[in-house]
Amino acid sequence: PQGGPTRVGESLGDLVAGIFASWAIGSALFARERTGRGRYVDVAMFDALVALQVTSLSLLTATGALPGRVGNRHP
């Protein structure tokens, strides 16, 4: 590679998984209010991080080209 990995200031996995968990909990509470039945909520940190890669994965799927390094900016 042209350099080491780009560092981020925050633990994105924790932040994004927390956001996804809050959405899932809100949805589960809404469903419980409507149906009277509880829900099982499971949030995986890895899956939450993969969801952030949608731009790179879309580019790879559409063009077949591997995205290049962009540092801390959005492509």
PDB file of N, H, CA, C and O in Angstrom:
ATOM      1  N   PRO A   1       0.826  -1.215   0.000  1.00  0.00           N
ATOM      2  CA  PRO A   1       0.000   0.000   0.000  1.00  0.00           C
ATOM      3  C   PRO A   1       0.856   1.259   0.000  1.00  0.00           C
ATOM      4  O   PRO A   1       2.067   1.209   0.219  1.00  0.00           O
ATOM      5  N   GLN A   2       0.213   2.371  -0.246  1.00  0.00           N
ATOM      6  H   GLN A   2      -0.771   2.412  -0.423  1.00  0.00           H
ATOM      7  CA  GLN A   2       0.920   3.650  -0.303  1.00  0.00           C
ATOM      8  C   GLN A   2       1.172   4.230   1.076  1.00  0.00           C
ATOM      9  O   GLN A   2       1.811   5.276   1.193  1.00  0.00           O
ATOM     10  N   GLY A   3       0.692   3.588   2.106  1.00  0.00           N
ATOM     11  H   GLY A   3       0.173   2.738   2.011  1.00  0.00           H
ATOM     12  CA  GLY A   3       0.880   4.088   3.464  1.00  0.00           C
ATOM     13  C   GLY A   3       0.103   3.237   4.439  1.00  0.00           C
ATOM     14  O   GLY A   3      -0.593   2.296   4.058  1.00  0.00           O
ATOM     15  N   GLY A   4       0.234   3.580   5.691  1.00  0.00           N
ATOM     16  H   GLY A   4       0.799   4.344   6.001  1.00  0.00           H
ATOM     17  CA  GLY A   4      -0.481   2.845   6.727  1.00  0.00           C
ATOM     18  C   GLY A   4      -1.970   3.175   6.733  1.00  0.00           C
ATOM     19  O   GLY A   4      -2.424   4.048   5.994  1.00  0.00           O
ATOM     20  N   PRO A   5      -2.712   2.480   7.559  1.00  0.00           N
ATOM     21  CA  PRO A   5      -4.143   2.741   7.646  1.00  0.00           C
ATOM     22  C   PRO A   5      -4.415   4.151   8.156  1.00  0.00           C
ATOM     23  O   PRO A   5      -3.647   4.697   8.948  1.00  0.00           O
ATOM     24  N   THR A   6      -5.505   4.726   7.697  1.00  0.00           N
ATOM     25  H   THR A   6      -6.129   4.282   7.054  1.00  0.00           H
ATOM     26  CA  THR A   6      -5.922   6.036   8.181  1.00  0.00           C
ATOM     27  C   THR A   6      -6.586   5.874   9.537  1.00  0.00           C
ATOM     28  O   THR A   6      -7.475   5.039   9.703  1.00  0.00           O
ATOM     29  N   ARG A   7      -6.161   6.659  10.492  1.00  0.00           N
ATOM     30  H   ARG A   7      -5.439   7.337  10.357  1.00  0.00           H
ATOM     31  CA  ARG A   7      -6.735   6.565  11.838  1.00  0.00           C
ATOM     32  C   ARG A   7      -7.972   7.458  11.925  1.00  0.00           C
ATOM     33  O   ARG A   7      -8.051   8.507  11.284  1.00  0.00           O
ATOM     34  N   VAL A   8      -8.919   7.023  12.721  1.00  0.00           N
ATOM     35  H   VAL A   8      -8.856   6.171  13.242  1.00  0.00           H
ATOM     36  CA  VAL A   8     -10.101   7.838  12.994  1.00  0.00           C
ATOM     37  C   VAL A   8     -10.050   8.281  14.447  1.00  0.00           C
ATOM     38  O   VAL A   8      -9.405   7.640  15.277  1.00  0.00           O
ATOM     39  N   GLY A   9     -10.726   9.368  14.749  1.00  0.00           N
ATOM     40  H   GLY A   9     -11.250   9.889  14.075  1.00  0.00           H
ATOM     41  CA  GLY A   9     -10.696   9.905  16.095  1.00  0.00           C
ATOM     42  C   GLY A   9     -11.578   9.156  17.072  1.00  0.00           C
ATOM     43  O   GLY A   9     -11.267   9.086  18.261  1.00  0.00           O
ATOM     44  N   GLU A  10     -12.660   8.604  16.592  1.00  0.00           N
ATOM     45  H   GLU A  10     -12.912   8.661  15.626  1.00  0.00           H
ATOM     46  CA  GLU A  10     -13.610   7.916  17.460  1.00  0.00           C
ATOM     47  C   GLU A  10     -13.629   6.431  17.132  1.00  0.00           C
ATOM     48  O   GLU A  10     -13.103   5.995  16.108  1.00  0.00           O
ATOM     49  N   SER A  11     -14.239   5.674  18.014  1.00  0.00           N
ATOM     50  H   SER A  11     -14.667   6.028  18.846  1.00  0.00           H
ATOM     51  CA  SER A  11     -14.474   4.259  17.741  1.00  0.00           C
ATOM     52  C   SER A  11     -15.777   4.155  16.956  1.00  0.00           C
ATOM     53  O   SER A  11     -16.857   4.061  17.540  1.00  0.00           O
ATOM     54  N   LEU A  12     -15.669   4.173  15.639  1.00  0.00           N
ATOM     55  H   LEU A  12     -14.792   4.250  15.165  1.00  0.00           H
ATOM     56  CA  LEU A  12     -16.865   4.191  14.797  1.00  0.00           C
ATOM     57  C   LEU A  12     -17.746   2.971  15.009  1.00  0.00           C
ATOM     58  O   LEU A  12     -18.971   3.069  14.926  1.00  0.00           O
ATOM     59  N   GLY A  13     -17.142   1.831  15.280  1.00  0.00           N
ATOM     60  H   GLY A  13     -16.147   1.752  15.348  1.00  0.00           H
ATOM     61  CA  GLY A  13     -17.937   0.627  15.512  1.00  0.00           C
ATOM     62  C   GLY A  13     -18.881   0.794  16.679  1.00  0.00           C
ATOM     63  O   GLY A  13     -20.051   0.419  16.596  1.00  0.00           O
ATOM     64  N   ASP A  14     -18.378   1.357  17.772  1.00  0.00           N
ATOM     65  H   ASP A  14     -17.428   1.661  17.839  1.00  0.00           H
ATOM     66  CA  ASP A  14     -19.224   1.584  18.944  1.00  0.00           C
ATOM     67  C   ASP A  14     -20.334   2.582  18.641  1.00  0.00           C
ATOM     68  O   ASP A  14     -21.489   2.365  19.006  1.00  0.00           O
ATOM     69  N   LEU A  15     -19.979   3.676  17.974  1.00  0.00           N
ATOM     70  H   LEU A  15     -19.041   3.852  17.678  1.00  0.00           H
ATOM     71  CA  LEU A  15     -20.972   4.713  17.685  1.00  0.00           C
ATOM     72  C   LEU A  15     -22.075   4.210  16.761  1.00  0.00           C
ATOM     73  O   LEU A  15     -23.261   4.379  17.046  1.00  0.00           O
ATOM     74  N   VAL A  16     -21.679   3.595  15.660  1.00  0.00           N
ATOM     75  H   VAL A  16     -20.716   3.457  15.429  1.00  0.00           H
ATOM     76  CA  VAL A  16     -22.664   3.151  14.676  1.00  0.00           C
ATOM     77  C   VAL A  16     -23.514   2.013  15.225  1.00  0.00           C
ATOM     78  O   VAL A  16     -24.725   1.988  15.007  1.00  0.00           O
ATOM     79  N   ALA A  17     -22.902   1.077  15.930  1.00  0.00           N
ATOM     80  H   ALA A  17     -21.918   1.097  16.107  1.00  0.00           H
ATOM     81  CA  ALA A  17     -23.682  -0.010  16.531  1.00  0.00           C
ATOM     82  C   ALA A  17     -24.674   0.548  17.547  1.00  0.00           C
ATOM     83  O   ALA A  17     -25.793   0.047  17.654  1.00  0.00           O
ATOM     84  N   GLY A  18     -24.280   1.573  18.291  1.00  0.00           N
ATOM     85  H   GLY A  18     -23.371   1.980  18.205  1.00  0.00           H
ATOM     86  CA  GLY A  18     -25.195   2.205  19.237  1.00  0.00           C
ATOM     87  C   GLY A  18     -26.373   2.864  18.546  1.00  0.00           C
ATOM     88  O   GLY A  18     -27.505   2.771  19.021  1.00  0.00           O
ATOM     89  N   ILE A  19     -26.116   3.528  17.428  1.00  0.00           N
ATOM     90  H   ILE A  19     -25.197   3.603  17.042  1.00  0.00           H
ATOM     91  CA  ILE A  19     -27.201   4.147  16.662  1.00  0.00           C
ATOM     92  C   ILE A  19     -28.139   3.077  16.123  1.00  0.00           C
ATOM     93  O   ILE A  19     -29.359   3.206  16.233  1.00  0.00           O
ATOM     94  N   PHE A  20     -27.575   2.019  15.539  1.00  0.00           N
ATOM     95  H   PHE A  20     -26.584   1.914  15.449  1.00  0.00           H
ATOM     96  CA  PHE A  20     -28.411   0.937  15.021  1.00  0.00           C
ATOM     97  C   PHE A  20     -29.206   0.278  16.142  1.00  0.00           C
ATOM     98  O   PHE A  20     -30.366  -0.087  15.950  1.00  0.00           O
ATOM     99  N   ALA A  21     -28.587   0.122  17.311  1.00  0.00           N
ATOM    100  H   ALA A  21     -27.645   0.418  17.467  1.00  0.00           H
ATOM    101  CA  ALA A  21     -29.287  -0.473  18.454  1.00  0.00           C
ATOM    102  C   ALA A  21     -30.451   0.405  18.885  1.00  0.00           C
ATOM    103  O   ALA A  21     -31.522  -0.104  19.212  1.00  0.00           O
ATOM    104  N   SER A  22     -30.252   1.722  18.889  1.00  0.00           N
ATOM    105  H   SER A  22     -29.381   2.136  18.624  1.00  0.00           H
ATOM    106  CA  SER A  22     -31.348   2.610  19.288  1.00  0.00           C
ATOM    107  C   SER A  22     -32.510   2.514  18.306  1.00  0.00           C
ATOM    108  O   SER A  22     -33.670   2.553  18.718  1.00  0.00           O
ATOM    109  N   TRP A  23     -32.217   2.391  17.016  1.00  0.00           N
ATOM    110  H   TRP A  23     -31.275   2.359  16.681  1.00  0.00           H
ATOM    111  CA  TRP A  23     -33.288   2.214  16.029  1.00  0.00           C
ATOM    112  C   TRP A  23     -34.020   0.896  16.264  1.00  0.00           C
ATOM    113  O   TRP A  23     -35.248   0.841  16.216  1.00  0.00           O
ATOM    114  N   ALA A  24     -33.256  -0.161  16.518  1.00  0.00           N
ATOM    115  H   ALA A  24     -32.258  -0.117  16.557  1.00  0.00           H
ATOM    116  CA  ALA A  24     -33.866  -1.477  16.738  1.00  0.00           C
ATOM    117  C   ALA A  24     -34.714  -1.485  18.008  1.00  0.00           C
ATOM    118  O   ALA A  24     -35.795  -2.074  18.028  1.00  0.00           O
ATOM    119  N   ILE A  25     -34.234  -0.844  19.054  1.00  0.00           N
ATOM    120  H   ILE A  25     -33.356  -0.366  19.038  1.00  0.00           H
ATOM    121  CA  ILE A  25     -34.998  -0.783  20.304  1.00  0.00           C
ATOM    122  C   ILE A  25     -36.279   0.011  20.104  1.00  0.00           C
ATOM    123  O   ILE A  25     -37.343  -0.398  20.570  1.00  0.00           O
ATOM    124  N   GLY A  26     -36.186   1.138  19.420  1.00  0.00           N
ATOM    125  H   GLY A  26     -35.322   1.470  19.042  1.00  0.00           H
ATOM    126  CA  GLY A  26     -37.384   1.930  19.128  1.00  0.00           C
ATOM    127  C   GLY A  26     -38.398   1.138  18.324  1.00  0.00           C
ATOM    128  O   GLY A  26     -39.595   1.192  18.605  1.00  0.00           O
ATOM    129  N   SER A  27     -37.928   0.404  17.327  1.00  0.00           N
ATOM    130  H   SER A  27     -36.956   0.360  17.099  1.00  0.00           H
ATOM    131  CA  SER A  27     -38.826  -0.427  16.516  1.00  0.00           C
ATOM    132  C   SER A  27     -39.452  -1.534  17.345  1.00  0.00           C
ATOM    133  O   SER A  27     -40.635  -1.837  17.189  1.00  0.00           O
ATOM    134  N   ALA A  28     -38.663  -2.140  18.229  1.00  0.00           N
ATOM    135  H   ALA A  28     -37.703  -1.894  18.356  1.00  0.00           H
ATOM    136  CA  ALA A  28     -39.183  -3.213  19.082  1.00  0.00           C
ATOM    137  C   ALA A  28     -40.235  -2.677  20.052  1.00  0.00           C
ATOM    138  O   ALA A  28     -41.249  -3.333  20.291  1.00  0.00           O
ATOM    139  N   LEU A  29     -40.000  -1.499  20.605  1.00  0.00           N
ATOM    140  H   LEU A  29     -39.176  -0.967  20.411  1.00  0.00           H
ATOM    141  CA  LEU A  29     -40.987  -0.904  21.512  1.00  0.00           C
ATOM    142  C   LEU A  29     -42.272  -0.546  20.775  1.00  0.00           C
ATOM    143  O   LEU A  29     -43.370  -0.734  21.298  1.00  0.00           O
ATOM    144  N   PHE A  30     -42.128  -0.032  19.563  1.00  0.00           N
ATOM    145  H   PHE A  30     -41.236   0.121  19.138  1.00  0.00           H
ATOM    146  CA  PHE A  30     -43.303   0.289  18.753  1.00  0.00           C
ATOM    147  C   PHE A  30     -44.093  -0.981  18.435  1.00  0.00           C
ATOM    148  O   PHE A  30     -45.320  -0.989  18.529  1.00  0.00           O
ATOM    149  N   ALA A  31     -43.398  -2.047  18.063  1.00  0.00           N
ATOM    150  H   ALA A  31     -42.401  -2.041  17.987  1.00  0.00           H
ATOM    151  CA  ALA A  31     -44.068  -3.319  17.761  1.00  0.00           C
ATOM    152  C   ALA A  31     -44.744  -3.885  19.004  1.00  0.00           C
ATOM    153  O   ALA A  31     -45.845  -4.428  18.917  1.00  0.00           O
ATOM    154  N   ARG A  32     -44.094  -3.764  20.160  1.00  0.00           N
ATOM    155  H   ARG A  32     -43.199  -3.323  20.231  1.00  0.00           H
ATOM    156  CA  ARG A  32     -44.701  -4.263  21.396  1.00  0.00           C
ATOM    157  C   ARG A  32     -45.987  -3.503  21.717  1.00  0.00           C
ATOM    158  O   ARG A  32     -46.969  -4.087  22.175  1.00  0.00           O
ATOM    159  N   GLU A  33     -45.966  -2.207  21.472  1.00  0.00           N
ATOM    160  H   GLU A  33     -45.168  -1.732  21.100  1.00  0.00           H
ATOM    161  CA  GLU A  33     -47.160  -1.385  21.719  1.00  0.00           C
ATOM    162  C   GLU A  33     -48.319  -1.818  20.820  1.00  0.00           C
ATOM    163  O   GLU A  33     -49.476  -1.815  21.241  1.00  0.00           O
ATOM    164  N   ARG A  34     -48.000  -2.188  19.590  1.00  0.00           N
ATOM    165  H   ARG A  34     -47.061  -2.191  19.248  1.00  0.00           H
ATOM    166  CA  ARG A  34     -49.046  -2.580  18.636  1.00  0.00           C
ATOM    167  C   ARG A  34     -49.511  -4.013  18.821  1.00  0.00           C
ATOM    168  O   ARG A  34     -50.695  -4.305  18.653  1.00  0.00           O
ATOM    169  N   THR A  35     -48.589  -4.918  19.167  1.00  0.00           N
ATOM    170  H   THR A  35     -47.628  -4.680  19.303  1.00  0.00           H
ATOM    171  CA  THR A  35     -48.930  -6.346  19.195  1.00  0.00           C
ATOM    172  C   THR A  35     -48.991  -6.936  20.595  1.00  0.00           C
ATOM    173  O   THR A  35     -49.595  -7.989  20.799  1.00  0.00           O
ATOM    174  N   GLY A  36     -48.368  -6.264  21.565  1.00  0.00           N
ATOM    175  H   GLY A  36     -47.877  -5.409  21.399  1.00  0.00           H
ATOM    176  CA  GLY A  36     -48.317  -6.817  22.913  1.00  0.00           C
ATOM    177  C   GLY A  36     -47.235  -7.871  23.094  1.00  0.00           C
ATOM    178  O   GLY A  36     -47.110  -8.445  24.176  1.00  0.00           O
ATOM    179  N   ARG A  37     -46.455  -8.136  22.057  1.00  0.00           N
ATOM    180  H   ARG A  37     -46.556  -7.670  21.178  1.00  0.00           H
ATOM    181  CA  ARG A  37     -45.388  -9.139  22.117  1.00  0.00           C
ATOM    182  C   ARG A  37     -44.027  -8.458  22.060  1.00  0.00           C
ATOM    183  O   ARG A  37     -43.839  -7.469  21.353  1.00  0.00           O
ATOM    184  N   GLY A  38     -43.089  -9.004  22.815  1.00  0.00           N
ATOM    185  H   GLY A  38     -43.243  -9.808  23.390  1.00  0.00           H
ATOM    186  CA  GLY A  38     -41.734  -8.472  22.821  1.00  0.00           C
ATOM    187  C   GLY A  38     -40.946  -8.923  21.596  1.00  0.00           C
ATOM    188  O   GLY A  38     -41.394  -9.787  20.842  1.00  0.00           O
ATOM    189  N   ARG A  39     -39.792  -8.344  21.409  1.00  0.00           N
ATOM    190  H   ARG A  39     -39.428  -7.642  22.021  1.00  0.00           H
ATOM    191  CA  ARG A  39     -38.906  -8.674  20.292  1.00  0.00           C
ATOM    192  C   ARG A  39     -37.503  -8.926  20.826  1.00  0.00           C
ATOM    193  O   ARG A  39     -37.124  -8.410  21.877  1.00  0.00           O
ATOM    194  N   TYR A  40     -36.748  -9.714  20.100  1.00  0.00           N
ATOM    195  H   TYR A  40     -37.056 -10.133  19.246  1.00  0.00           H
ATOM    196  CA  TYR A  40     -35.341  -9.964  20.401  1.00  0.00           C
ATOM    197  C   TYR A  40     -34.514  -9.010  19.545  1.00  0.00           C
ATOM    198  O   TYR A  40     -34.659  -8.998  18.323  1.00  0.00           O
ATOM    199  N   VAL A  41     -33.663  -8.221  20.160  1.00  0.00           N
ATOM    200  H   VAL A  41     -33.546  -8.230  21.153  1.00  0.00           H
ATOM    201  CA  VAL A  41     -32.831  -7.254  19.439  1.00  0.00           C
ATOM    202  C   VAL A  41     -31.382  -7.725  19.490  1.00  0.00           C
ATOM    203  O   VAL A  41     -30.839  -7.970  20.568  1.00  0.00           O
ATOM    204  N   ASP A  42     -30.761  -7.851  18.327  1.00  0.00           N
ATOM    205  H   ASP A  42     -31.202  -7.652  17.452  1.00  0.00           H
ATOM    206  CA  ASP A  42     -29.366  -8.271  18.224  1.00  0.00           C
ATOM    207  C   ASP A  42     -28.666  -7.332  17.245  1.00  0.00           C
ATOM    208  O   ASP A  42     -29.050  -7.252  16.079  1.00  0.00           O
ATOM    209  N   VAL A  43     -27.657  -6.633  17.706  1.00  0.00           N
ATOM    210  H   VAL A  43     -27.344  -6.697  18.654  1.00  0.00           H
ATOM    211  CA  VAL A  43     -26.921  -5.700  16.858  1.00  0.00           C
ATOM    212  C   VAL A  43     -25.456  -6.117  16.847  1.00  0.00           C
ATOM    213  O   VAL A  43     -24.818  -6.204  17.896  1.00  0.00           O
ATOM    214  N   ALA A  44     -24.930  -6.373  15.656  1.00  0.00           N
ATOM    215  H   ALA A  44     -25.448  -6.302  14.804  1.00  0.00           H
ATOM    216  CA  ALA A  44     -23.527  -6.765  15.512  1.00  0.00           C
ATOM    217  C   ALA A  44     -22.706  -5.553  15.083  1.00  0.00           C
ATOM    218  O   ALA A  44     -23.063  -4.866  14.126  1.00  0.00           O
ATOM    219  N   MET A  45     -21.622  -5.295  15.779  1.00  0.00           N
ATOM    220  H   MET A  45     -21.332  -5.854  16.556  1.00  0.00           H
ATOM    221  CA  MET A  45     -20.771  -4.157  15.466  1.00  0.00           C
ATOM    222  C   MET A  45     -20.171  -4.291  14.062  1.00  0.00           C
ATOM    223  O   MET A  45     -20.068  -3.303  13.335  1.00  0.00           O
ATOM    224  N   PHE A  46     -19.782  -5.494  13.685  1.00  0.00           N
ATOM    225  H   PHE A  46     -19.865  -6.297  14.276  1.00  0.00           H
ATOM    226  CA  PHE A  46     -19.207  -5.711  12.352  1.00  0.00           C
ATOM    227  C   PHE A  46     -20.220  -5.368  11.263  1.00  0.00           C
ATOM    228  O   PHE A  46     -19.886  -4.693  10.289  1.00  0.00           O
ATOM    229  N   ASP A  47     -21.463  -5.836  11.431  1.00  0.00           N
ATOM    230  H   ASP A  47     -21.734  -6.385  12.222  1.00  0.00           H
ATOM    231  CA  ASP A  47     -22.502  -5.550  10.440  1.00  0.00           C
ATOM    232  C   ASP A  47     -22.771  -4.052  10.334  1.00  0.00           C
ATOM    233  O   ASP A  47     -23.006  -3.534   9.243  1.00  0.00           O
ATOM    234  N   ALA A  48     -22.736  -3.364  11.462  1.00  0.00           N
ATOM    235  H   ALA A  48     -22.545  -3.785  12.349  1.00  0.00           H
ATOM    236  CA  ALA A  48     -22.944  -1.916  11.452  1.00  0.00           C
ATOM    237  C   ALA A  48     -21.837  -1.221  10.664  1.00  0.00           C
ATOM    238  O   ALA A  48     -22.106  -0.277   9.921  1.00  0.00           O
ATOM    239  N   LEU A  49     -20.597  -1.680  10.821  1.00  0.00           N
ATOM    240  H   LEU A  49     -20.379  -2.447  11.425  1.00  0.00           H
ATOM    241  CA  LEU A  49     -19.488  -1.076  10.085  1.00  0.00           C
ATOM    242  C   LEU A  49     -19.555  -1.394   8.594  1.00  0.00           C
ATOM    243  O   LEU A  49     -19.214  -0.549   7.766  1.00  0.00           O
ATOM    244  N   VAL A  50     -19.986  -2.595   8.247  1.00  0.00           N
ATOM    245  H   VAL A  50     -20.262  -3.281   8.920  1.00  0.00           H
ATOM    246  CA  VAL A  50     -20.126  -2.944   6.829  1.00  0.00           C
ATOM    247  C   VAL A  50     -21.174  -2.050   6.174  1.00  0.00           C
ATOM    248  O   VAL A  50     -21.037  -1.691   5.005  1.00  0.00           O
ATOM    249  N   ALA A  51     -22.218  -1.688   6.916  1.00  0.00           N
ATOM    250  H   ALA A  51     -22.329  -1.980   7.866  1.00  0.00           H
ATOM    251  CA  ALA A  51     -23.255  -0.799   6.378  1.00  0.00           C
ATOM    252  C   ALA A  51     -22.673   0.561   6.004  1.00  0.00           C
ATOM    253  O   ALA A  51     -23.215   1.238   5.130  1.00  0.00           O
ATOM    254  N   LEU A  52     -21.590   0.972   6.640  1.00  0.00           N
ATOM    255  H   LEU A  52     -21.150   0.422   7.350  1.00  0.00           H
ATOM    256  CA  LEU A  52     -20.951   2.245   6.296  1.00  0.00           C
ATOM    257  C   LEU A  52     -20.179   2.171   4.981  1.00  0.00           C
ATOM    258  O   LEU A  52     -19.843   3.207   4.408  1.00  0.00           O
ATOM    259  N   GLN A  53     -19.898   0.982   4.501  1.00  0.00           N
ATOM    260  H   GLN A  53     -20.171   0.140   4.966  1.00  0.00           H
ATOM    261  CA  GLN A  53     -19.093   0.804   3.296  1.00  0.00           C
ATOM    262  C   GLN A  53     -19.919   0.790   2.023  1.00  0.00           C
ATOM    263  O   GLN A  53     -19.425   0.383   0.972  1.00  0.00           O
ATOM    264  N   VAL A  54     -21.169   1.229   2.099  1.00  0.00           N
ATOM    265  H   VAL A  54     -21.570   1.559   2.953  1.00  0.00           H
ATOM    266  CA  VAL A  54     -22.077   1.100   0.965  1.00  0.00           C
ATOM    267  C   VAL A  54     -21.544   1.806  -0.284  1.00  0.00           C
ATOM    268  O   VAL A  54     -21.739   1.297  -1.388  1.00  0.00           O
ATOM    269  N   THR A  55     -20.885   2.949  -0.152  1.00  0.00           N
ATOM    270  H   THR A  55     -20.727   3.363   0.744  1.00  0.00           H
ATOM    271  CA  THR A  55     -20.369   3.662  -1.320  1.00  0.00           C
ATOM    272  C   THR A  55     -19.284   2.847  -2.017  1.00  0.00           C
ATOM    273  O   THR A  55     -19.318   2.685  -3.237  1.00  0.00           O
ATOM    274  N   SER A  56     -18.338   2.341  -1.262  1.00  0.00           N
ATOM    275  H   SER A  56     -18.310   2.472  -0.271  1.00  0.00           H
ATOM    276  CA  SER A  56     -17.250   1.557  -1.852  1.00  0.00           C
ATOM    277  C   SER A  56     -17.765   0.256  -2.451  1.00  0.00           C
ATOM    278  O   SER A  56     -17.337  -0.141  -3.535  1.00  0.00           O
ATOM    279  N   LEU A  57     -18.678  -0.410  -1.756  1.00  0.00           N
ATOM    280  H   LEU A  57     -19.026  -0.088  -0.875  1.00  0.00           H
ATOM    281  CA  LEU A  57     -19.223  -1.665  -2.273  1.00  0.00           C
ATOM    282  C   LEU A  57     -20.058  -1.440  -3.527  1.00  0.00           C
ATOM    283  O   LEU A  57     -20.031  -2.261  -4.444  1.00  0.00           O
ATOM    284  N   SER A  58     -20.798  -0.340  -3.575  1.00  0.00           N
ATOM    285  H   SER A  58     -20.820   0.327  -2.830  1.00  0.00           H
ATOM    286  CA  SER A  58     -21.586  -0.024  -4.768  1.00  0.00           C
ATOM    287  C   SER A  58     -20.678   0.240  -5.956  1.00  0.00           C
ATOM    288  O   SER A  58     -20.947  -0.225  -7.063  1.00  0.00           O
ATOM    289  N   LEU A  59     -19.605   0.983  -5.731  1.00  0.00           N
ATOM    290  H   LEU A  59     -19.386   1.361  -4.831  1.00  0.00           H
ATOM    291  CA  LEU A  59     -18.648   1.263  -6.797  1.00  0.00           C
ATOM    292  C   LEU A  59     -18.013  -0.021  -7.306  1.00  0.00           C
ATOM    293  O   LEU A  59     -17.884  -0.210  -8.515  1.00  0.00           O
ATOM    294  N   LEU A  60     -17.619  -0.892  -6.412  1.00  0.00           N
ATOM    295  H   LEU A  60     -17.723  -0.738  -5.430  1.00  0.00           H
ATOM    296  CA  LEU A  60     -17.014  -2.164  -6.797  1.00  0.00           C
ATOM    297  C   LEU A  60     -18.001  -3.014  -7.594  1.00  0.00           C
ATOM    298  O   LEU A  60     -17.634  -3.605  -8.610  1.00  0.00           O
ATOM    299  N   THR A  61     -19.250  -3.075  -7.136  1.00  0.00           N
ATOM    300  H   THR A  61     -19.548  -2.595  -6.311  1.00  0.00           H
ATOM    301  CA  THR A  61     -20.259  -3.875  -7.828  1.00  0.00           C
ATOM    302  C   THR A  61     -20.573  -3.310  -9.210  1.00  0.00           C
ATOM    303  O   THR A  61     -20.728  -4.068 -10.167  1.00  0.00           O
ATOM    304  N   ALA A  62     -20.669  -1.990  -9.321  1.00  0.00           N
ATOM    305  H   ALA A  62     -20.544  -1.375  -8.543  1.00  0.00           H
ATOM    306  CA  ALA A  62     -21.053  -1.358 -10.583  1.00  0.00           C
ATOM    307  C   ALA A  62     -19.939  -1.372 -11.617  1.00  0.00           C
ATOM    308  O   ALA A  62     -20.203  -1.570 -12.803  1.00  0.00           O
ATOM    309  N   THR A  63     -18.691  -1.163 -11.188  1.00  0.00           N
ATOM    310  H   THR A  63     -18.477  -1.003 -10.224  1.00  0.00           H
ATOM    311  CA  THR A  63     -17.603  -1.010 -12.149  1.00  0.00           C
ATOM    312  C   THR A  63     -16.609  -2.163 -12.145  1.00  0.00           C
ATOM    313  O   THR A  63     -15.878  -2.356 -13.116  1.00  0.00           O
ATOM    314  N   GLY A  64     -16.577  -2.927 -11.062  1.00  0.00           N
ATOM    315  H   GLY A  64     -17.171  -2.770 -10.273  1.00  0.00           H
ATOM    316  CA  GLY A  64     -15.596  -3.997 -10.942  1.00  0.00           C
ATOM    317  C   GLY A  64     -14.222  -3.504 -10.523  1.00  0.00           C
ATOM    318  O   GLY A  64     -13.306  -4.304 -10.331  1.00  0.00           O
ATOM    319  N   ALA A  65     -14.072  -2.186 -10.380  1.00  0.00           N
ATOM    320  H   ALA A  65     -14.816  -1.537 -10.537  1.00  0.00           H
ATOM    321  CA  ALA A  65     -12.787  -1.609  -9.992  1.00  0.00           C
ATOM    322  C   ALA A  65     -12.726  -1.436  -8.480  1.00  0.00           C
ATOM    323  O   ALA A  65     -13.696  -1.014  -7.852  1.00  0.00           O
ATOM    324  N   LEU A  66     -11.582  -1.764  -7.910  1.00  0.00           N
ATOM    325  H   LEU A  66     -10.793  -2.106  -8.420  1.00  0.00           H
ATOM    326  CA  LEU A  66     -11.396  -1.555  -6.479  1.00  0.00           C
ATOM    327  C   LEU A  66     -11.245  -0.065  -6.198  1.00  0.00           C
ATOM    328  O   LEU A  66     -10.463   0.609  -6.870  1.00  0.00           O
ATOM    329  N   PRO A  67     -11.971   0.459  -5.226  1.00  0.00           N
ATOM    330  CA  PRO A  67     -11.828   1.882  -4.890  1.00  0.00           C
ATOM    331  C   PRO A  67     -10.428   2.171  -4.359  1.00  0.00           C
ATOM    332  O   PRO A  67      -9.841   1.347  -3.657  1.00  0.00           O
ATOM    333  N   GLY A  68      -9.905   3.327  -4.692  1.00  0.00           N
ATOM    334  H   GLY A  68     -10.382   3.996  -5.262  1.00  0.00           H
ATOM    335  CA  GLY A  68      -8.584   3.719  -4.203  1.00  0.00           C
ATOM    336  C   GLY A  68      -8.659   4.308  -2.806  1.00  0.00           C
ATOM    337  O   GLY A  68      -9.742   4.481  -2.247  1.00  0.00           O
ATOM    338  N   ARG A  69      -7.512   4.609  -2.258  1.00  0.00           N
ATOM    339  H   ARG A  69      -6.632   4.469  -2.712  1.00  0.00           H
ATOM    340  CA  ARG A  69      -7.444   5.205  -0.927  1.00  0.00           C
ATOM    341  C   ARG A  69      -7.858   6.672  -1.015  1.00  0.00           C
ATOM    342  O   ARG A  69      -7.449   7.391  -1.927  1.00  0.00           O
ATOM    343  N   VAL A  70      -8.677   7.105  -0.055  1.00  0.00           N
ATOM    344  H   VAL A  70      -9.010   6.521   0.686  1.00  0.00           H
ATOM    345  CA  VAL A  70      -9.134   8.497  -0.052  1.00  0.00           C
ATOM    346  C   VAL A  70      -8.805   9.212   1.255  1.00  0.00           C
ATOM    347  O   VAL A  70      -9.148  10.383   1.413  1.00  0.00           O
ATOM    348  N   GLY A  71      -8.158   8.540   2.180  1.00  0.00           N
ATOM    349  H   GLY A  71      -7.880   7.589   2.052  1.00  0.00           H
ATOM    350  CA  GLY A  71      -7.830   9.171   3.454  1.00  0.00           C
ATOM    351  C   GLY A  71      -9.070   9.361   4.308  1.00  0.00           C
ATOM    352  O   GLY A  71      -9.896   8.455   4.421  1.00  0.00           O
ATOM    353  N   ASN A  72      -9.202  10.536   4.909  1.00  0.00           N
ATOM    354  H   ASN A  72      -8.530  11.272   4.817  1.00  0.00           H
ATOM    355  CA  ASN A  72     -10.326  10.811   5.796  1.00  0.00           C
ATOM    356  C   ASN A  72     -11.511  11.464   5.098  1.00  0.00           C
ATOM    357  O   ASN A  72     -12.466  11.856   5.769  1.00  0.00           O
ATOM    358  N   ARG A  73     -11.485  11.590   3.808  1.00  0.00           N
ATOM    359  H   ARG A  73     -10.709  11.271   3.263  1.00  0.00           H
ATOM    360  CA  ARG A  73     -12.599  12.249   3.124  1.00  0.00           C
ATOM    361  C   ARG A  73     -13.554  11.223   2.532  1.00  0.00           C
ATOM    362  O   ARG A  73     -13.223  10.045   2.396  1.00  0.00           O
ATOM    363  N   HIS A  74     -14.739  11.691   2.186  1.00  0.00           N
ATOM    364  H   HIS A  74     -15.009  12.647   2.296  1.00  0.00           H
ATOM    365  CA  HIS A  74     -15.760  10.829   1.583  1.00  0.00           C
ATOM    366  C   HIS A  74     -15.537  10.799   0.081  1.00  0.00           C
ATOM    367  O   HIS A  74     -15.228  11.830  -0.517  1.00  0.00           O
ATOM    368  N   PRO A  75     -15.691   9.619  -0.546  1.00  0.00           N
ATOM    369  CA  PRO A  75     -15.462   9.569  -1.998  1.00  0.00           C
ATOM    370  C   PRO A  75     -16.512  10.343  -2.728  1.00  0.00           C
ATOM    371  O   PRO A  75     -16.484  10.414  -3.957  1.00  0.00           O
TER     372      PRO A  75
END
